Amino acid sequence: MKTIIYYFSGTGNSLFIAKALKNLIPDTELIPIVQALRDKDYVIKADNIGFVFPTHGLTLPIPVNQFLKNMEVSSANYFFAVASRGGTIFRGFPIISSALKKQGKKLNASFIISMAANDPKLKFYHDPAKEELELLQKNALMQLEQVQKVISNREDYHMSDKSGVTFTKNSLLNYVLERIIPFMTHYISPKVKKYFYADSKCTGCGICEKVCLSEKIRMDGDKPVWQKNTTCYLCYSCLNYCPVRAVQIHSKVWMKSYTTKRGRYPHPFATVEDIASQK
Ligand SMILES: Cc1cc2nc3c(=O)[nH]c(=O)nc-3n(C[C@H](O)[C@H](O)[C@H](O)COP(=O)(O)O)c2cc1C
């Protein structure tokens, strides 16, 4: 029984999850969503299809949404999704369900795994201590053993959101969470200019260009330039992998930098090459 896991990962958390599942589930192949989009490789031939990705603005990252719209999944009859998150609720599964429903399929299983936050802009962002990371990792691996059992038995199972927040009874709030917020995250937010820039610490090493999953960054001599006409995937790899923390995010609205005084988070086992190899 062949399983293909499509994954997207800005700083290695979701990659960690995808790799752990590959180790736990026999005959599993990992395919980076960024590569599938680049190659327009949308026809999937497998018995089980999984999606592993981070939470972005309570919902799916932009490239995952793009992939779901184009994929062709007729050969498969079991589908699962795993969202990693840094601390809030995740409300993106209905988008996956409706993409599958259009092809006469359903999302059989869904899971949310808490990992360290990689968005230094978020209020709850903090540099995780070694002990916190070890605990998150241990808990994640325990949950992934459950995930593996569900998938191997091809069960229908939807993990309840452990944040303890459920809004299922409030239809207006549900509408906001499942329609308005994804619309903002996928279509409005990339157009509203949150400026990435490299400050005076930049050494011109080019790592930001290397890890930029949307190919938005191009080096101009020894300076990274964020190309205006390319949609940013908001992976924050440039921000988190810059070895001298020179990459910053500036808000035009608030006229301030969000990140100069904040730390950075790449997953301890995810190298620049691991991230860049998704392209
Ligand atoms: C642009 C952006 C938005 C994010 N939004 C959320 C969010 O709404 N809720 C949350 O819990 N975590 C959020 N995060 C944190 C990530 O979901 C979390 O750290 C995830 O595990 C990162 O996975 P990755 O390393 O595979 O990219 C966000 C991260 C980024 C970069």
The ligand as an SDF file (V2000), in Angstrom:
LIG
                    3D

 31 33  0  0  0  0  0  0  0  0999 V2000
    3.4230   33.5770    8.5670 C   0  0  0  0  0  0  0  0  0  0  0  0
    3.2070   32.6690    9.7430 C   0  0  0  0  0  0  0  0  0  0  0  0
    1.9830   32.6170   10.3720 C   0  0  0  0  0  0  0  0  0  0  0  0
    1.7850   31.7780   11.4660 C   0  0  0  0  0  0  0  0  0  0  0  0
    0.5510   31.7290   12.0350 N   0  0  0  0  0  0  0  0  0  0  0  0
    0.3410   30.8960   13.0640 C   0  0  0  0  0  0  0  0  0  0  0  0
   -0.9590   30.8080   13.6500 C   0  0  0  0  0  0  0  0  0  0  0  0
   -1.9150   31.4570   13.2490 O   0  0  0  0  0  0  0  0  0  0  0  0
   -1.1100   29.9540   14.6870 N   0  0  0  0  0  0  0  0  0  0  0  0
   -0.0950   29.1830   15.1810 C   0  0  0  0  0  0  0  0  0  0  0  0
   -0.3250   28.4290   16.1180 O   0  0  0  0  0  0  0  0  0  0  0  0
    1.1420   29.2420   14.6340 N   0  0  0  0  0  0  0  0  0  0  0  0
    1.3710   30.0660   13.5950 C   0  0  0  0  0  0  0  0  0  0  0  0
    2.6230   30.1280   13.0290 N   0  0  0  0  0  0  0  0  0  0  0  0
    3.6820   29.2500   13.5740 C   0  0  0  0  0  0  0  0  0  0  0  0
    3.8580   27.9650   12.7620 C   0  0  0  0  0  0  0  0  0  0  0  0
    2.6320   27.4220   12.3610 O   0  0  0  0  0  0  0  0  0  0  0  0
    4.5980   26.8740   13.5620 C   0  0  0  0  0  0  0  0  0  0  0  0
    5.7330   27.3490   14.1710 O   0  0  0  0  0  0  0  0  0  0  0  0
    4.9220   25.7020   12.6300 C   0  0  0  0  0  0  0  0  0  0  0  0
    5.2230   24.5650   13.3840 O   0  0  0  0  0  0  0  0  0  0  0  0
    6.1010   26.0130   11.7040 C   0  0  0  0  0  0  0  0  0  0  0  0
    6.3060   24.9040   10.8690 O   0  0  0  0  0  0  0  0  0  0  0  0
    7.4530   24.8440    9.7640 P   0  0  0  0  0  0  0  0  0  0  0  0
    8.7700   24.9340   10.5230 O   0  0  0  0  0  0  0  0  0  0  0  0
    7.2820   23.5160    9.1280 O   0  0  0  0  0  0  0  0  0  0  0  0
    7.2420   25.9780    8.8440 O   0  0  0  0  0  0  0  0  0  0  0  0
    2.8530   30.9590   11.9450 C   0  0  0  0  0  0  0  0  0  0  0  0
    4.0820   31.0130   11.3000 C   0  0  0  0  0  0  0  0  0  0  0  0
    4.2740   31.8540   10.2130 C   0  0  0  0  0  0  0  0  0  0  0  0
    5.6160   31.8980    9.5520 C   0  0  0  0  0  0  0  0  0  0  0  0
  1  2  1  0
  2  3  1  0
  2 30  2  0
  3  4  2  0
  4  5  1  0
  4 28  1  0
  5  6  2  0
  6  7  1  0
  6 13  1  0
  7  8  2  0
  7  9  1  0
  9 10  1  0
 10 11  2  0
 10 12  1  0
 12 13  2  0
 13 14  1  0
 14 15  1  0
 14 28  1  0
 15 16  1  0
 16 17  1  0
 16 18  1  0
 18 19  1  0
 18 20  1  0
 20 21  1  0
 20 22  1  0
 22 23  1  0
 23 24  1  0
 24 25  2  0
 24 26  1  0
 24 27  1  0
 28 29  2  0
 29 30  1  0
 30 31  1  0
M  END
$$$$
